[in-house]
Amino acid sequence: MAKDTLTPIASILSKSSADIIENWVSLQLANKNRSQAVSDSSLTTSSNEFFKLFQAAAKDGNIENLNTPEWSAVKLMLSDLSVSRARLGSSPSETASFVLSFKQPLFEQLNKDFGNDPSLAKMSWALSVLIDDLALVTTEAFQKTREDIIRRQQKDILEMSTPVIKMWEGIVAVPLIGTLDSARTQIVMENLLQKIVDIGAKIAILDITGVPTVDTQTAQHLIKTVSATRLMGAECIISGIRPQIAQTIVHLGIEIHDIVTRATMEDALREAMARVGWYSYKEADAKDEVR
């Protein structure tokens, strides 16, 4: 924008700063749809901070180009604001409205000071585009933050849904429920291998009773988990092999002949205890005969 157009804008921001800020803050506080998660004092502080940065950038920078160094501080402030408000539960539109609401008091002051000036339309248009672009900065930062929060929550849910339980001395179990995809397999591996190291487990039981279906991909994920467990010096037992799953595995031609499988968790635990020396099938049979 030409220097002669930029100078009046910088002048208005300087001499009418108190009126513009007061009107802007009042406008935001009067908005019945604004987020209640943001306190009045926080809103006032953010408004004053934004105005100071905006004023400095408009004085030294190019109003038609947000990519100049002068606008870096403004964009950073808005990004930080969007992150904090996203975590408070505000919506993207509520955050963008913080910037968009700045138009009204600013344009009112422009009309008051330059109502008959031919350059008013040009100044108003340049400022309108600029503020719209700044609102987009908040939206993009907000969206990125929400995506990060969702990814973190999904990871937390995956970790909670795949607990590694110590069943007995040297024996751990992982009850799997739901679909076993690549992301979940990675979490299972990490948690299981860490638990094996932590307690020195020799046997790991993967219980798939809660897995609705087993296809080629699911079977491959199980085999990878078994292989990783063996590399850590432990053996795997897969329990919860139902008739339907057994038929599916055979039909798909999946080779699991070297993996120990059991129909139930009880059978798998009995097998695991026998392998670590805590259970004897002969002694169990003798007790059954006495009964």
Steps between C-alpha positions, in 0.01 A plus 500: 500500500622850426664693781239777485227242565691319770576817698133588583439147628805512724389845616152381597639201688726735692279795590175304548643189661313545830161543329554209261608259775217606730237457230649168389512352848145623576377343176654164590371504859149581376499205261258247650647219288859540618665208678455506877829313534684829438480738794436874461848584627664251263304639207602856589866406536503314167329792325754752628791275406365442149438871444854598599652241269259590218581869542876438484469276193269741316744783563811321376369227273311436182125482568445299183752226585491299823817316405727793580703480824298781661193277527680201655429611856130552423464157343689334785277667757186388317634145466571482873156645574334239277690217672399616848137551402480167323613332822232692689235359268427804282385440143694614189235763422520641854876535469483656152234744626761649733678641194197561278327708768792742477361624169201685642674745738785548253271579206283727715809703584604508135159631397509761776840634399495444122131496410546730200845380399511329156756252633264370770373215286852390416608511864190313615546228242868449582427477874205267443714256299779525756272421796340212309845354439586535869178319587613215275822482702295430812290239320804313367672503839177393670450213258857377545461509877173308491657239273792464742258462792297238314813303405621508861158389627489218246843385613393514864187299422705242310742466790216462750324245278812280476618449858780255578405306814734302722315169549763310696870505566661509154164509318326800342181525296359746248120482459424637153156643432382639167684538170874444494649744249857619439486791747358285776746219430785745548361607839450135602859418404647797684301439820553124493875513433550763770307289750708193411815699572362652821399173669712250310198314363557170322149444365261748338135413435323683218129451559289573189166399648380857452623528140186463283669374182844384396605568141840478331604844623397426860687170492812672367482751785480213750795323340709820515418536867599139565828547311585816692425324829732213411780743423466618860550144626135425581247263346147582387175311542195616307172427677139556399517295180131441432375248238415778255846654534668159462308437178586846368872450569497164323298636209742792455798267509672694779796307642498503880623143560790620717276716724336350808123561500229423752123531492461692825700726727475234772665243276765749394579593862524134597741440209706807594525394865611153393773649283642710784472213750203621703259231381521128430252323278583165666427638847176656373392168344579315825285742698215456252522120538483525882189712470 
